[in-house]
Amino acid sequence: MRHAFPVCALAFATGLAGTCVAADAEVSFKQDLQPLLNAQCVFCHVDGAENGELNLGRRKAYAALVDASSIDAPLPRVAPGDVDKSYLVHKLRGTHLSVGGSGNSMPMVDPPRLMDPAQIDLFVRWIEQGAQNN
Ligand code: HEC
């Protein structure tokens, strides 16, 4: 958790304090991550528009991610406890091509831009904590 303080400081500095969860606190899929998916991802990953065959709507996101195979890369989308094997994290960090994936980094925006580092860190910590449906 050595990155926690600077990441939190950055979150406060940029007005994203709501995304800063204390370093040792448990990350909640429903309360911390689903709102980020709703704001930045769902409009392209929803019933009737399941880009990448991935539905990130509230009722479907967890099952679509955890232990579910990527359609592109030889990895699960989320491997509980294993950040490096979680294709979702590679898509968020823009390292997806290096693990046999394809396409764009996510969220798909033009010009390409990654999520705020504090937000990506929440996904990472949630996976490290076992990717619970919490
Ligand atoms: C503008 C539309 C758009 C937005 C916004 C978007 N996506 Fe995607 N997503 C796509 C498309 C199209 C694909 C398939 C092509 C590709 O991988 O680039 C995809 C593919 C993916 C995949 C790969 C699925 C697989 O099985 O290989 C993941 C993971 C993903 N998106 C996660 C996200 C997340 C998380 C967000 C929000 C942070 C997000 N996407 C935002 C359009 C979008």
Boltz pocket constraint, residues with backbone or C-beta under 6 A from the ligand:
constraints:
  - pocket:
      binder: B
      contacts: [[A, 36], [A, 37], [A, 40], [A, 41], [A, 42], [A, 43], [A, 44], [A, 45], [A, 51], [A, 52], [A, 53], [A, 54], [A, 69], [A, 70], [A, 71], [A, 72], [A, 73], [A, 77], [A, 87], [A, 88], [A, 91], [A, 102], [A, 103], [A, 104], [A, 105], [A, 106], [A, 107], [A, 108], [A, 109], [A, 115]]
      max_distance: 6.0
